[in-house]
């Protein structure tokens, strides 16, 4: 990816540590997050790298994938082939306030919008999160114009802060977690058939009900989907990305049929990495077909 086009946000804080809810966030993050109740995507490192590679030249803004995801919450397990090592990340809707601290300098205003808390478990079977990565969007505005970028910051760690001494390594790791989340969303946008769904073991939760007497326990069962990559569909997905050479093209207006039976009109729009540059638009030539009768 062309990092020269990215906005650097590493020096901007996304949390207000004086917020009254700060202690509550820490209490929630240190407890088991219930990753087993989420749909589960299992990949190896090569598959994860291949998914992330498809973000190059994508027709979407990064913020779009983060703020309007196709699958907001899921667990992703990345396994190292040939070794008994795995990183388990549970992506869950954030418990943080919708917006973070705001900044202003030189007429430029900036603030963050929180979207996802990524609970990172490293080689512990998912027993506890080692750290929490906040994923969201930064918005910069000046003179009526706006620029957006995505961010990923480590906001909590189970260990002493000295464990986070290598700031560059941690920034790179949190960025990789964010890119994996975005890559899954892009694949679901463009080619959902990349993912093959199977029925996993039902997640069972014991709950109680009753009022003014001893609570009666009952079992609540939720079906969890086990999701893996289809090698054939993944090969096609990667091939499509390599062949894409048109900088900008148009999609004509059309009706989309929903599963509910409703019809939704999709307005004409442009796609491609240069879709906002009129000079790069590749015009199409249409012909009106007829029956030959006047």
MIDRENVEX-593992 format. One record per residue: x, y, z negated of N, C-alpha, C in turn; residue in three letters; residue number from 1. Coordinates in steps of 0.02 Angstrom, whole numbers, always signed. Atoms other than C-alpha are relative to their C-alpha. Layout:
N
PT     n.c1     n.c2     n.c3    ca.c1    ca.c2    ca.c3     c.c1     c.c2     c.c3   res     n
PT        X        Y        Z        X        Y        Z        X        Y        Z   ALA   NUM
...
***
This chain:
294
PT     n.c1     n.c2     n.c3    ca.c1    ca.c2    ca.c3     c.c1     c.c2     c.c3   res     n
PT      +42      -59       +0       +0       +0       +0      +44      +62       +0   UNK     1
PT      -38      -62       -5      +59     +177      +36       -8      +39      -65   UNK     2
PT       +6      -31      +65      +94     +239     -139       +9      +76       +3   UNK     3
PT       -9      -72       -6     +141     +412      -73      -67      +36       +4   UNK     4
PT      +66      -31       -5      -45     +442      -48      -39       -5      -65   UNK     5
PT      +35       +8      +64      -88     +399     -228      +14      +60      -46   UNK     6
PT       -8      -53      +49     -113     +527     -366      +27      -30      -63   UNK     7
PT      -30      +26      +61       -2     +499     -516      -40      +21      -61   UNK     8
PT      +40      -16      +59     -104     +488     -676      +31      -29      -63   UNK     9
PT      -31      +34      +56      +21     +402     -791       +9      +45      -60   UNK    10
PT      -11      -46      +56      +44     +559     -896      -66      +26      -30   UNK    11
PT      +65      -23      +25     -143     +587     -924      -30      -53      -45   UNK    12
PT      +31      +47      +47     -225     +508    -1074      -74      -11      +18   UNK    13
PT      +69      +15      -16     -391     +420    -1048      -43       -7      -63   UNK    14
PT      +36       +7      +63     -437     +407    -1233      +11      +60      -44   UNK    15
PT       -6      -49      +53     -472     +534    -1367       +4      -38      -66   UNK    16
PT      -10      +40      +60     -397     +451    -1520      -34      +30      -61   UNK    17
PT      +37      -31      +56     -490     +574    -1632      -75      -12       +6   UNK    18
PT      +71      +15       -9     -656     +510    -1565      -25      -40      -60   UNK    19
PT      +27      +37      +58     -768     +448    -1709       -6      -75      +13   UNK    20
PT       +8      +71      -14     -786     +282    -1618      +64      -39       +9   UNK    21
PT      -65      +32      -13     -599     +245    -1606      +10      -64      -43   UNK    22
PT       -9      +59      +43     -598     +125    -1755      -45      -57      +23   UNK    23
PT      +46      +51      -23     -749      +33    -1686      +27      -34      +63   UNK    24
PT      -28      +30      -61     -664       +7    -1517      +51      -54      -18   UNK    25
PT      -53      +46      +20     -516      -75    -1602      -29      -63      -31   UNK    26
PT      +32      +58      +32     -629     -189    -1705      -30      -47      +53   UNK    27
PT      +30      +42      -53     -720     -249    -1548      +54      -35      +40   UNK    28
PT      -52      +28      -43     -562     -276    -1446      +40      -56      -33   UNK    29
PT      -41      +52      +34     -475     -382    -1579      -39      -66       -8   UNK    30
PT      +40      +60       +7     -620     -506    -1584       -5      -38      +67   UNK    31
PT      +11      +37      -62     -654     -646    -1457      -51      +36      +44   UNK    32
PT      +42      -40      -45     -732     -565    -1303      -55      -39      +34   UNK    33
PT      +52      +39      -32     -842     -710    -1246      +12      -11      +75   UNK    34
PT      -16       +9      -71     -750     -736    -1081      -32      -62      +29   UNK    35
PT      +28      +63      -24     -822     -911    -1069      -72       +7      +23   UNK    36
PT      +69      -12      -21     -996     -837    -1043       -4      +36      +67   UNK    37
PT       -1      -36      -63     -942     -748     -883      +15      -48      +58   UNK    38
PT      -20      +38      -59     -929     -815     -706      +76       -1       +4   UNK    39
PT      -73      +11       +4     -754     -885     -683      +30       -9      +69   UNK    40
PT      -37       +6      -63     -637     -860     -535      +70      -26      -18   UNK    41
PT      -65      +32      +15     -484     -974     -537      +43       +2      +63   UNK    42
PT      -46       -6      -56     -336     -936     -423      +71      -14      -24   UNK    43
PT      -71       +3      +18     -149     -969     -417      +32      +66      +20   UNK    44
PT      -33      -64      -12      -20     -831     -399       +0      +18      +74   UNK    45
PT       -1      -14      -72       -7     -848     -210      -68      +24      +25   UNK    46
PT      +68      -20      -20     -196     -836     -190      -16      +71      -24   UNK    47
PT      +11      -67      +27     -201     -683     -303      +37      +52      +42   UNK    48
PT      -39      -46      -41      -63     -600     -201      -33      +10      +68   UNK    49
PT      +33       -5      -66     -156     -639      -38      -62      +43       -4   UNK    50
PT      +60      -43       +8     -316     -560     -104      +20      +73       -5   UNK    51
PT      -21      -69       +9     -225     -403     -160      +28      +29      +65   UNK    52
PT      -28      -23      -63     -137     -393       +8      -52      +27      +48   UNK    53
PT      +54      -23      -45     -305     -364      +93      -24      +71      -16   UNK    54
PT      +18      -69      +16     -321     -194       +7      +35      +49      +47   UNK    55
PT      -37      -43      -47     -196     -125     +134      -45      +21      +57   UNK    56
PT      +40      -26      -56     -288      -12     +256      -74      -11       -7   UNK    57
PT      +72      +14       +8     -458      -50     +180      -42      +62      +17   UNK    58
PT      +44      -56      -18     -605      +57     +237      -36      +31      -60   UNK    59
PT      +33      -26      +60     -656      +93      +57      +48      +42      -41   UNK    60
PT      -39      -35      +51     -597     +216      -72       +9      -47      -59   UNK    61
PT      -11      +42      +58     -518     +130     -221      -52      +12      -54   UNK    62
PT      +50      -16      +51     -640     +221     -335      -67      -34      +14   UNK    63
PT      +63      +32      -18     -785     +145     -239       -2      -72      -25   UNK    64
PT       -3      +69      +22     -728      -31     -280       -4       -6      -76   UNK    65
PT       -1       +2      +73     -704      +11     -464      -67      +23      -29   UNK    66
PT      +61      -30      +29     -860     +117     -494      -64      -32      +27   UNK    67
PT      +59      +34      -29     -980      +19     -380      +18      -72      +19   UNK    68
PT      -23      +67      -15     -920     -161     -394      -57      -47      +20   UNK    69
PT      +48      +51      -19    -1008     -309     -314      -13      -48      -57   UNK    70
PT       +6      +45      +58     -976     -416     -469      +35      +36      -58   UNK    71
PT      -31      -41      +51     -946     -300     -618      +39      -40      -53   UNK    72
PT      -31      +38      +55     -906     -433     -749      +15      -71      +23   UNK    73
PT      -20      +69      -14     -811     -595     -727      +65      -15      -35   UNK    74
PT      -65      +21      +26     -664     -694     -793      +42      -25      +58   UNK    75
PT      -46      +24      -52     -514     -719     -680      +59      -35      -34   UNK    76
PT      -56      +39      +28     -387     -855     -722      +52       -8      +55   UNK    77
PT      -56       +5      -48     -220     -841     -630      +50      -50      -28   UNK    78
PT      -45      +53      +23     -115     -999     -644      +64       -1      +40   UNK    79
PT      -64       +8      -33      +67    -1023     -604       +8      -73      +21   UNK    80
PT       -3      +68      -26      +85    -1174     -492      +62      -36      -25   UNK    81
PT      -56      +40      +23     +193    -1311     -564      +21      +14      -72   UNK    82
PT      -16      -16      +69     +200    -1231     -736      -63       +7      -41   UNK    83
PT      +58       -5      +45      +84    -1236     -885       -7      +71      -27   UNK    84
PT       +7      -70      +19      +62    -1049     -885      -61      +29      +36   UNK    85
PT      +57      -33      -32      -92     -945     -852      -15      +66      -35   UNK    86
PT      +23      -64      +26     -154     -769     -874      -75       +3      +11   UNK    87
PT      +73       -2       -2     -338     -756     -915      -22      +72      -13   UNK    88
PT      +23      -69       +8     -419     -586     -889      -76       +2       +4   UNK    89
PT      +72       -9       +0     -599     -551     -937      -16      +73      +14   UNK    90
PT      +20      -68      -20     -667     -398     -846      -71      +11      -25   UNK    91
PT      +65      -14      +29     -811     -326     -947      -14      +76       +4   UNK    92
PT      +19      -71       +0     -909     -163     -942      +29      +32      -63   UNK    93
PT      -36      -33      +54     -819      -38    -1051      -45      +16      -60   UNK    94
PT      +35      -22      +60     -868       +1    -1229      +17      +74      -15   UNK    95
PT      -21      -69      +10     -788     +174    -1211      -55      +48      +23   UNK    96
PT      +48      -49      -25     -887     +334    -1184       +6       +6      +76   UNK    97
PT       -3       -6      -73     -930     +370    -1001      +58      +41      +26   UNK    98
PT      -54      -44      -23     -801     +508     -989      +53       +8      -54   UNK    99
PT      -56      -10      +45     -629     +534    -1065      +17      +74       -7   UNK   100
PT      -20      -70      +10     -535     +693    -1113       +7      +36      +68   UNK   101
PT       -8      -40      -60     -532     +834     -985      +63      +44       -7   UNK   102
PT      -61      -40       -2     -378     +934     -933       -9      +56      +51   UNK   103
PT       +0      -53      -49     -351    +1098     -843      +69      +33       +1   UNK   104
PT      -65      -32       -8     -190    +1170     -774       +4      +30      +70   UNK   105
PT       -8      -32      -65     -159    +1295     -636      -63       +2      +42   UNK   106
PT      +63       -1      -37     -342    +1300     -590      -26      -68      +19   UNK   107
PT      +22      +68      -16     -352    +1111     -570      -28      -33      -63   UNK   108
PT      +32      +36      +55     -472    +1017     -682       +3      -75      +13   UNK   109
PT       -3      +73       -6     -457     +831     -716      -35      -33      -59   UNK   110
PT      +30      +40      +54     -556     +704     -815       -8      -72      +25   UNK   111
PT       +6      +70      -17     -577     +516     -820      -71      -25      -11   UNK   112
PT      +63      +36       +9     -730     +405     -801      +18      -73      -12   UNK   113
PT      -17      +68      +19     -717     +237     -889      -50      -50      +31   UNK   114
PT      +44      +49      -32     -785      +81     -803       +7      -69      -31   UNK   115
PT      -12      +70      +18     -705      -83     -857      +52       -5      -56   UNK   116
PT      -51      +20      +48     -613     -154    -1008      +24      -69      +21   UNK   117
PT      -29      +65      -19     -495     -294     -954      +34      -30      -61   UNK   118
PT      -27      +35      +58     -461     -416    -1095      +52      -50      +25   UNK   119
PT      -55      +40      -27     -291     -494    -1057      +22      -52      -51   UNK   120
PT      -22      +55      +42     -250     -665    -1130      +58      -35      +36   UNK   121
PT      -59      +29      -32      -76     -734    -1094      +20      -65      -36   UNK   122
PT      -21      +66      +24      -45     -921    -1119      -27      -16      -70   UNK   123
PT      +27      +17      +65     -161     -934    -1269      -69      -34       +5   UNK   124
PT      +63      +35       -9     -310    -1025    -1194      -62      +43       -8   UNK   125
PT      +57      -44       +8     -420     -873    -1213      -22       +9      -71   UNK   126
PT      +20       -4      +70     -420     -878    -1402       -5      +72      -25   UNK   127
PT       +1      -69      +20     -384     -693    -1421      +32      +43      +54   UNK   128
PT      -30      -45      -49     -343     -543    -1312      +66      +27      -27   UNK   129
PT      -64      -29      +19     -162     -488    -1315       +1      +75       +9   UNK   130
PT       +5      -72      -11     -202     -317    -1245      -63      +16      +40   UNK   131
PT      +58      -24      -37     -343     -214    -1171      +23      +53      +49   UNK   132
PT      -16      -49      -52     -325     -120    -1008      -65      +34      +21   UNK   133
PT      +58      -38      -22     -449      +18     -970       +9      +16      +74   UNK   134
PT       +0      -13      -72     -492      +33     -784      -56      +48      +16   UNK   135
PT      +52      -49      -17     -585     +179     -711      +23      +47      +54   UNK   136
PT      -10      -49      -53     -577     +336     -607      +21      +67      -30   UNK   137
PT      -18      -68      +16     -490     +504     -621      -30      +45      +54   UNK   138
PT      +28      -49      -46     -575     +654     -541      +37      +66       -9   UNK   139
PT      -36      -64       +1     -475     +810     -496      -40      +49      +43   UNK   140
PT      +38      -51      -37     -564     +969     -441      +35      +67       -3   UNK   141
PT      -28      -68       -4     -504    +1139     -383      -32      +36      +58   UNK   142
PT      +30      -40      -53     -593    +1274     -286      -56      -34      +37   UNK   143
PT      +57      +33      -32     -745    +1166     -251      +18      -65      +35   UNK   144
PT      -20      +63      -31     -643    +1020     -181      +17      -51      -54   UNK   145
PT      -12      +54      +48     -627     +852     -267      +44      -54      +30   UNK   146
PT      -41      +57      -18     -498     +713     -260       -9      -52      -55   UNK   147
PT       +8      +53      +49     -523     +545     -345      +57      -50       +5   UNK   148
PT      -49      +54       +0     -402     +409     -394      -21      -51      -53   UNK   149
PT      +14      +50      +52     -412     +249     -495      +57       +1      -51   UNK   150
PT      -52       +5      +52     -318     +221     -657       -5      -68      -34   UNK   151
PT       -1      +59      +44     -268      +75     -768      +50      +13      -55   UNK   152
PT      -43      -15      +57     -199     +109     -941      -10      -52      -55   UNK   153
PT       +6      +43      +59     -160       -6    -1086      -23      +44      -58   UNK   154
PT      +28      -42      +53     -268      +63    -1226       +2      -33      -68   UNK   155
PT       -4      +35      +64     -247      -70    -1360      +45      -62       +9   UNK   156
PT      -41      +61       +0     -122     -207    -1403       -2      -32      -69   UNK   157
PT       +3      +36      +64     -125     -341    -1536      +66       +6      -38   UNK   158
PT      -67       +0      +31      +60     -317    -1569      +23      +71      -16   UNK   159
PT      -29      -64      +17     +169     -179    -1636      +16      +40      +63   UNK   160
PT      -12      -41      -58     +192      -32    -1519      +69       -8      +30   UNK   161
PT      -67      +11      -26     +376      -76    -1503       -1      -51      +57   UNK   162
PT       +6      +49      -54     +317     -219    -1390      -13      +34      +67   UNK   163
PT      +16      -36      -61     +265      -86    -1264      +54      +51      +18   UNK   164
PT      -54      -48      -11     +435       -1    -1258      +15      +10      +74   UNK   165
PT      -14       -5      -71     +459      -40    -1073      -62      +27      +36   UNK   166
PT      +60      -31      -29     +332      +85    -1007      -10      -17      +73   UNK   167
PT       +6      +14      -72     +370      +52     -823      -28      -69      +12   UNK   168
PT      +24      +69       -9     +344     -136     -839      -73       -6      -18   UNK   169
PT      +69       +3      +21     +181     -112     -931      -46      +36      +49   UNK   170
PT      +40      -36      -50     +119      +17     -805       -9      -44      +62   UNK   171
PT       +4      +43      -59     +158     -106     -665      -48      -58      -12   UNK   172
PT      +44      +56      +16      +68     -249     -753      -73      +23       +0   UNK   173
PT      +69      -23       +3      -88     -146     -789      -26      +19      +70   UNK   174
PT      +19      -16      -69      -89      -86     -608      -17      -64      +38   UNK   175
PT      +14      +63      -34      -81     -266     -547      -67      -29      -21   UNK   176
PT      +65      +24      +24     -230     -312     -656      -56      +39      +35   UNK   177
PT      +50      -42      -34     -328     -165     -581       -6      -21      +73   UNK   178
PT       +2      +18      -71     -280     -214     -403      -34      -68      +11   UNK   179
PT      +33      +65       -5     -338     -393     -434      -76       +9       -5   UNK   180
PT      +72      -14       +6     -508     -327     -491      -26      +31      +65   UNK   181
PT      +21      -32      -62     -520     -216     -337       +0      -49      +58   UNK   182
PT       -5      +47      -56     -465     -357     -221      -59      -49       +0   UNK   183
PT      +58      +44       +4     -604     -471     -284      -62      +37      +26   UNK   184
PT      +58      -39      -23     -731     -332     -254       +1       +9      +76   UNK   185
PT       -5      -10      -73     -666     -299      -77      -18      -65      +37   UNK   186
PT      +16      +64      -33     -676     -484      -33      -75      -13       -3   UNK   187
PT      +72       +9       +5     -855     -489      -97      -38      +48      +46   UNK   188
PT      +29      -48      -47     -895     -334       +6       +3      -27      +72   UNK   189
PT      -15      +15      -71     -817     -399     +168      -14      -72      +20   UNK   190
PT       +8      +71      -18     -820     -589     +165      -13      -40      -63   UNK   191
PT      +15      +37      +61     -909     -665      +15       +9      -76       +7   UNK   192
PT       -9      +72      -10     -890     -837      +95      +70      -23      -19   UNK   193
PT      -66      +18      +25     -708     -830      +38       -6      -38      -66   UNK   194
PT       +8      +31      +65     -774     -884     -131      -50      -58       +4   UNK   195
PT      +43      +60       +2     -846    -1058     -156      -24       -8      -72   UNK   196
PT      +29       +2      +67     -964    -1073     -303      -20      -71      -19   UNK   197
PT      +22      +63      +28     -989    -1225     -411      -30      +12      -68   UNK   198
PT      +33       -7      +66    -1088    -1254     -570      +48      -23      -54   UNK   199
PT      -44      +18      +55     -980    -1250     -725      -39      -26      -59   UNK   200
PT      +32      +23      +62    -1016    -1312     -899      -41      +57      -30   UNK   201
PT      +41      -54      +29    -1160    -1214     -976      +31      +28      -63   UNK   202
PT      -24      -32      +61    -1107    -1089    -1107      -56       +1      -51   UNK   203
PT      +52       +6      +50    -1204    -1122    -1266      +15      +47      -58   UNK   204
PT       -8      -45      +56    -1230     -991    -1399      -54      -14      -51   UNK   205
PT      +49      +12      +53    -1314    -1024    -1566      -23      +67      -29   UNK   206
PT      +28      -62      +26    -1429     -886    -1623      -53      -16      -51   UNK   207
PT      +52      +10      +51    -1554     -861    -1762      -59      +45      +13   UNK   208
PT      +59      -43       -5    -1729     -793    -1767      -44      -11      -62   UNK   209
PT      +42       +5      +60    -1857     -763    -1900       +5      +63      -41   UNK   210
PT       +0      -61      +39    -1901     -623    -2018      -29      -14      -69   UNK   211
PT      +25       +8      +68    -1919     -624    -2206       +5      -72      -25   UNK   212
PT       -9      +69      +22    -1869     -807    -2216      +66      -25      +29   UNK   213
PT      -63      +28      -26    -1723     -919    -2178       -4       -4      +76   UNK   214
PT       +0       -3      -73    -1676     -894    -1997       +2      -71      +30   UNK   215
PT       +0      +63      -36    -1714    -1037    -1880      +49       +4      +58   UNK   216
PT      -51       -2      -53    -1568    -1078    -1767      -28      -31      +64   UNK   217
PT      +17      +30      -64    -1594    -1109    -1582      +59      +11      +47   UNK   218
PT      -56       -3      -47    -1478    -1134    -1435      -21      +38      +62   UNK   219
PT      +12      -38      -61    -1468    -1009    -1293      +52      -22      +51   UNK   220
PT      -45      +28      -50    -1394    -1085    -1135       +3      +45      +61   UNK   221
PT       -9      -40      -60    -1322     -984     -992      +44      -39      +49   UNK   222
PT      -39      +35      -51    -1262    -1065     -830      +58      +44      +23   UNK   223
PT      -59      -37      -21    -1085    -1010     -788      +24      -27      +67   UNK   224
PT      -24      +22      -65    -1024    -1014     -609      +76       -7       +0   UNK   225
PT      -72      +10      -10     -852    -1085     -570      +14      +18      +72   UNK   226
PT      -12      -26      -67     -782     -993     -419      +73      -11      +19   UNK   227
PT      -68       +9      -26     -630    -1039     -315       +3      +26      +72   UNK   228
PT       -8      -25      -68     -559     -984     -148       -5      -56      +51   UNK   229
PT       +2      +46      -57     -599    -1072      +15      +62      +15      +43   UNK   230
PT      -61      -11      -38     -433    -1095     +106      -16      +20      +72   UNK   231
PT      +18      -15      -69     -517    -1092     +277      -26      +72       +7   UNK   232
PT      +28      -67       -3     -618     -934     +243      +52      +53      -18   UNK   233
PT      -52      -47      +19     -469     -851     +160      +47      +12      +59   UNK   234
PT      -44       -8      -59     -363     -883     +317      -33      +47      +50   UNK   235
PT      +36      -43      -47     -498     -800     +424       +0      +72      -25   UNK   236
PT       +2      -67      +32     -510     -654     +302      +66      +36      +10   UNK   237
PT      -67      -30       -8     -322     -623     +310      +13      +16      +73   UNK   238
PT      -11      -10      -72     -321     -641     +500      -37      +62      +23   UNK   239
PT      +38      -59      -19     -457     -509     +517      +37      +63      -20   UNK   240
PT      -36      -58      +24     -353     -388     +415      +60      +15      +44   UNK   241
PT      -59      -10      -42     -199     -415     +523      -17      +27      +68   UNK   242
PT      +19      -20      -67     -294     -388     +685      -29      +71       +3   UNK   243
PT      +34      -64       +0     -375     -224     +630      +48      +55      +21   UNK   244
PT      -45      -52      -26     -292      -89     +736      -36      +66      +13   UNK   245
PT      +39      -60      -15     -433      +36     +768       -2      +44      -63   UNK   246
PT       -2      -42      +60     -410     +185     +649      -68      +21      -26   UNK   247
PT      +67      -22      +21     -595     +234     +649      -50      -22      +52   UNK   248
PT      +52      +21      -46     -753     +163     +724      -68      +12      -32   UNK   249
PT      +67      -15      +25     -939     +191     +707      -45      -61       -5   UNK   250
PT      +51      +52       +8    -1080      +80     +646      -67      +34      +11   UNK   251
PT      +64      -32      -16    -1249     +121     +722      -51      -15      -55   UNK   252
PT      +53      +12      +49    -1404     +136     +614      -36      -65      +14   UNK   253
PT      +33      +64      -10    -1492      -28     +584      -41      -18      -63   UNK   254
PT      +40      +25      +56    -1618     -118     +474      +36      -58      -32   UNK   255
PT      -29      +56      +37    -1552     -234     +339      -56      -36      -36   UNK   256
PT      +51      +41      +32    -1662     -377     +281      +24      -23      -69   UNK   257
PT      -17      +20      +68    -1657     -404      +92      -31      -68      -16   UNK   258
PT      +26      +65      +20    -1685     -571       +6      -72       +6      -26   UNK   259
PT      +67      -10      +26    -1842     -496      -71      -52       +6      +55   UNK   260
PT      +46       -9      -56    -1916     -477     +103       -6      +72      +22   UNK   261
PT       +2      -70      -18    -1897     -288     +102      +49      +15      +56   UNK   262
PT      -46      -23      -52    -1816     -197     +247      +26      +68      -21   UNK   263
PT      -32      -63      +19    -1692      -56     +213      +36      +28      +61   UNK   264
PT      -32      -32      -57    -1635      +68     +344      +70      +24      -21   UNK   265
PT      -69      -20      +11    -1445      +88     +348      +18      +54      +50   UNK   266
PT      -15      -57      -44    -1396     +258     +417      +67      -11      +36   UNK   267
PT      -64       +5      -36    -1255     +272     +546      +57      +25      -44   UNK   268
PT      -58      -22      +38    -1082     +287     +468      +63      -23      +36   UNK   269
PT      -64      +17      -30     -899     +273     +511      +41      -42      -48   UNK   270
PT      -44      +43      +40     -773     +144     +452      +71       +9      +25   UNK   271
PT      -70       -5      -20     -584     +129     +461      +39      +46      -46   UNK   272
PT      -41      -38      +46     -439     +204     +367       +0      +76      +17   UNK   273
PT       +0      -71      -21     -454     +367     +469      -72      +24      +13   UNK   274
PT      +70      -16      -14     -644     +378     +459      -18      +73      -13   UNK   275
PT      +13      -71      +15     -635     +556     +390      +37      +47      +48   UNK   276
PT      -38      -40      -49     -525     +614     +535      -35       -5      +68   UNK   277
PT      +37       +4      -64     -635     +657     +687      +44      -15      +60   UNK   278
PT      -44      +10      -57     -484     +654     +802      +21      -72      +11   UNK   279
PT      -20      +70       -6     -453     +468     +768      -58      -46      +16   UNK   280
PT      +59      +41      -13     -630     +410     +807       +4      -31      +70   UNK   281
PT       +1      +36      -63     -637     +277     +943      -73       -5      +24   UNK   282
PT      +70       -2      -23     -796     +313    +1041      -19      -64      +35   UNK   283
PT      +27      +59      -34     -905     +171    +1103      -44      +23      +58   UNK   284
PT      +44      -15      -57     -998     +167    +1268      -57      -50       +0   UNK   285
PT      +59      +43       +4    -1175     +100    +1259      -38       +1      +67   UNK   286
PT      +44       +4      -59    -1287      +42    +1401      -69      -21      -23   UNK   287
PT      +69      +18      +16    -1476      +33    +1394      -22      -55      +47   UNK   288
PT      +20      +57      -41    -1531     -136    +1454      -74       +5      +18   UNK   289
PT      +70       -3      -21    -1693     -154    +1551      -22      -65      +32   UNK   290
PT      +27      +61      -30    -1804     -284    +1631       +1       +4      +76   UNK   291
PT       +0       -8      -73    -1784     -212    +1805      -65      +29      +26   UNK   292
PT      +65      -29      -21    -1964     -145    +1808       +0      +74      -13   UNK   293
PT       +2      -73       +8    -1993      +40    +1833      -53      +17      -51   UNK   294
***
